[in-house]
Amino acid sequence: MTEAVLSLPDPAELFQLAAPLAGKRIVVAMSGGVDSSVVAALAARSGAETIGVTLQLYDTGPASARKGACCAGDDIRDARSVADRLGIAHYIVDHQSQFREEVVERFADEYLAGRTPIPCIRCNMGPKFTDLFRMARELGADCLATGHYVRRVLGPAGPELHRALDPARDQSYFLYATTEAQLDYLRFPLGGLPKSAVRQIAETEGLRVAAKPDSQDICFVPDGDYARIVRAVRPEADEGGAIVHAESGAVLGEHKGIIHFTVGQRRGIEIGGQPEPLYVTGIDAPGRRVLVGPRRLLAVSAARIVETNRIGPLPEVPLSAKVRSLARPVPVRIEGPLGDGGACMLRFENPEYGVAPGQAAVIYAGDRVVGGGWIDSTEAAIA
């Protein structure tokens, strides 16, 4: 074995289980990618009985043949191959119908409502955690392990969810809805490792997925053409309408469907002759209108978030929030209760731009994920 493998923490520390691991049972969520495959390898080498479970989430059409997909077609075969290589049991569970209803159809409906959805979070809230959690319990596992790049830290009030040590790989934004009960059972052994070490472990273990490209965030969109997926689910999505200036109310042009636009977007508006660059500042779904204007109209002072979740106690230290997956956390304060599925307001210390309804706002205290919710509406900053 290589030095990178030898320098790994003790398996009991990686999986946060009492040693020895012989006699323990670990269920690993295997998507067919390198990350979950390495988690399975680490679990198998720990001495624990290891069981791989793969959810088939959509059909084996063009999406599953594309490099970077997950949870269908070639990826399921890769997961089975890895399980065979490791000598562990492997189960494939068909969740296509549930995934379509809970994730794909909701994705389409959100776009039709003029919102910007994040199906990956919905998937984690539904098929990936809720259902896998139940199956792992039924299999008598001591924990459910995944290949997500986040850290589970044992704090004074119980397990906490923290960012990954490698900021370039951190996936905490997509896991803010993890409940305390789920976090008590979940394990994330890759949260303290760089991707290079994970691939090296895969090579050392002789896994065929060692050099496999990373999956994209939205697995069921084959080529990034969101509109095509929405039209396939909801044919009425192609209804056009007016492009309207948000300040003057003047009709500037026509569009071919609100599904092609999201708040903060600049490209694709295709309206020339304006004194300032135009951005999408809002979407009037009932009226099928796309509202556009200068960037200053995107500035918001607050956002109302709904279906909120809190992980652990709310600290008194300064809080920050990410309002997009690739955004930097910005200082905020919370007005109202966070958690239990309720609603609260996030007040930004400085005006924030491109805050789109339908996206998630994830709240942090340093590296710790405090919780978050779905952005329902925003308040414009005073000019």
N, C-alpha and C positions, 0 to 999 in steps of 0.2 A: 504494500500500500504506500501511497505517496505521503510526503510530509504534510500536505494540506489536510489529508484525512486524519493523520496521527495527531494533528493539533486541534482537532475538534473537541468540544467539551464532552464530558462523560455522557453516555446515552441517557442516564437518569436525569441529568441536568437539561439535556436537549428537550426531552419529552416531559420534564417536570413531574416525574413519577418516582415513588419511593423505590430505591434499589433493594434487591436486584430486580431486573426487568423480566427475568425468566419466571414464567407463570402469569405474567401480565398479558393483556390482549389489546392491541392497537389497531383501530380501523383507520385506513388512509384513504382520503378522497383523491382518486387518481383520474386526472383529466386527459392523460396521454402526453403531457408536456414534460420538460426536463425537471421542473421544480417539484411537482408532486411525485415524479418517479424517484427523485433523490430522497424525498421524505420516506417513501416506501422502502428504499434501500437502507436508510439509516435505522428505520424501525426494525427491519428484518435482521440487521446485524446487531441489534441491541440485545437479542435473546428473547424478546417478546414475541408471542404469536401475532403475526401480522396478516391483516385481511385488507385487500384492496377493493374499493367500490367505485364504479364508474357510472355516472348518470348519462344516458343518451338523451340529449335535450332537443335535438331537431333532426330532420330527416337527412339522409345521406346523399343529398343533391350536390350542386356546385359548391356550396359553402364548405362542405366537409372535405372537398378535394383541394381547397386552397391552403397553401402554407400559412400557418398562423391562426388557423381555426382551432376549435377545441370541442370536445364532448360529442363528436359524431365521426362516422366513417373511419378514416385512417387513424384518427386519434384514439379511438376505441381499440383498434388493432394494436396500436403502439402500447397502450396501457396493458393489454393482455400479454404482449410480448415481454414487457418489463416484469410483470408478475411471474411469468413462466421462468424468466431468467433468475429471479430472486427465489423461486420456489415457494411462493405464497399463494394463498387462495385469492381468487378474483371473481367479483360478481358484477354483472352489467344490469342496470335497472332502467327500464324504459320509462322516461318521464316526458315524452314528447308532447302529449296532450296537455298536461299540466303546465309545462313550460310555455306552450303556445298561448294558453289562456292567461297565465299570470304575468308573463314577461313580454312576449311578442305582440299580442293584441293590445296590451296596456301601453306598450311603446308606441304603437300606431295611434291609439286614441289620444295619447298625450300630445303628439304632434298636431293632430286635428284640432285639439283644444288650444293651440297656440303656445304650448309649453315645450320645454327642452328636456326630454327624459334622460335618465341614466339607467338603462336596463340592467347593468351589472350589479347595481345595489339591490334592485328588485330581485334579481336571481339569487344573490347571497341571502336576502331576507326570506326567500321561499325555497326553491328546490335545493340549493346548495347546502344551506345550514339547517333549515327546519327539517327537511326530509332525511338528509344524511345523518343528522343528530338522532332522529328517531330510529333509523336503521342500525346505527352504531349501538344504541342502547339495547335494541332487540337482540343484537349479536353478543351482548354481554361484554362490550369493550370497556376498558378502563379510561379511554379517551378517544377523541376523533382528531386526527392530525391532517393538516392541509399544507399546501405549498405556498401560502400567502406570505408576503414579505411584511410582516408586522411582528411585534414582540408582545408576549404575555408576561407581565411583570407582577410578581406577588407583592402587593402593597399592604399597608396596615389594615385596610378595610376589605381586603380580598383581592382577587386577580384584577389587574388593570390592563388596558389595551394601549400600547405605545407604538410610536413610529418605528420602522425598521432602522437599524444602524446605518444602512446605506441609503441616503436620501433619494438617490436616483431610482431605487427599486421600491420605495415605500408605497404600500397599498392601503394605508390606514383610512384614507378618504372613503374607500369603497366598503369599509367594514364598520362604519360608525353605528349602524343599526344592530350590531351584535348585542344580544341581551346579556345580562349578568349571569343568568342560568347557562346560556350557551358558552360564555367565556369560561365558566368554571370547568367545563368539559372539553373545550377546544385546546389544541396545541399547535404552535406555529414554529417549528424547529429551525426554519430558515431566516428568521427575523434578525439574527445577529451575524449573518454570513453575506459576503459579497457574491454577486452572480458568478464571478470567475471561479470561486471555490466550489460553487454548486456544480458547475460544468465539469470541473476537475474530478469531483466525486463521481459524477456520472460516467466519466471516461474510465476511472479506476474500477468501477463496478461492471464495466463492459456493457453499459446500457445503450441501446441503439438510438436513444433520443438525446445523447450527449450534446450534439451540435444542432439540435432542432431549433428553428426560430421561435421566439416568444410569440404567444398568442396575442391577438389584438383585443382591445377591451370589449367590443361588441362582436361576439363570436358568430352570431347568425347573420351578419351583414357581410356578404362575400367580398364586395369590392368597395366598400365605403359609401355606396349609393343608398343612403337611408330612405330617400323618397321612393325608390323602387320597391323596397320592402313594405313601406306604408301603403303604397298603391295596391300591392298584392293582397294585403289584409283588408284594406278599406278602399275599394275602387272609387268611392266618391271623393277621394283625396285630391283629385285633379281639378276641382272647381276653382276657377280663377277669381280675381277681384282687383281692387284698386290699390295702388301704392300712393299713400297720402302723406303730405308733410305734416309732422306732428305739431308744429307751431301755427302755421298758416291755414292748415286744413285743405290746401290746394292739392288736387289730384295731379300727381306727377307722371303716372304711368299705370300699366297693368302688370299683374303677375299671373303665374300659371298654377298657383296653389300655395297656401300658407305653409305647407309642409317643407317648402324649400328655404324657409327663413327661421332665424332664431335671434333673440335679443342680443345685441352687441355685434352682429354680423356687418361686415363692410362689403366684402366681395359678393358679386352676383346680383346686386340691386339694379345695376345697368341703367342708371338715370344720370345723364350728363347735364352740363350747363349750369351747375349750382355753384354758388360762391364758396361753399365749404364741402369737404367730403361728407357723404351721407352714411349713416349707420342705421340699422334697424333698432328703433327705440321701444317698440311695442307691437303686439299682434292682437288685432280685434278679430277673434275667431268667429263670433256670430255674424259679424258684418263682412267677413273674409277680407279685411283690410290689413295691409302691412304699413305700419307707421314708421316713418324715417325722419332723421334730422341730424344736426351736428352732434359731435361727440359729447359736448357738455350736457346734452339731454339724457345721457346714460348715467350720470352721476346720481347715486342714491345715498340716503343717510341711514336707512334702516330697511330691514327685511322681516316679514312675518314668516315664521317657519312652523310647519304643522307635522303631525304624526311624529312627534319628537321622541327621542330615546336618550336616556342618560345612563352612563356606565360608571357606577360608583358615586361617591358624594361629590357635590359641586364645590370646588375649592374656592378660597377667597383670593387666590393669587390672580394676577392679570390673565385674561383670556384672549385667545385669538381665534379666527375662523377662516376656513377656506370655503369660497363660494363656487369654485370650479376645481376640477381635479388637478389641473396644472397651475392653479393660482398660488401665490404665496399667502401664507396666513397673515391676516391683518388684525389689529387690535379691535376688540368689540366688548360690549357689555350686554348682559341679558336682562330683559324686562319680562317678568312673568315666570311661571314654573316650566322647567325643562324636564321632559320625561313623561312616561306613562301614556304616550300617544297624544298628549295635548299640544297646545300652541303657545308660542312665545315670540317676543320681538328681539331681534338682534340690532343693536345700535352700533354703527361704525364710528370709530374715532375720527376718521377722515372719509370724505366721499369715496365710495367704491363704484367701479364702472363695470358694465356688462353683467349685472346680476340678473340672471334669467329665471323666471318662474319655471318650476319643474326640476331644476337642478337641486343638489343637496348643499346645505351649509353644515360643515363639520367643525365642531368646536374643540379647541385644544387648550390644555394648560401645560405649556412647555411641550414636551414630547408625548404627553399623555392625552389620549382621546377621551374627552369628557362626554361627548354625545353629539347630537345634531338633529336635523330634520329636513323636510322638503321645503324649498322656497315657494311660498304660496303667492305673495305679493310684495311690492316694494314701495318705499316712500321716496319721492324725488328730493334730492338735496336742494337747499335754497340757493339760488344763483347769487 
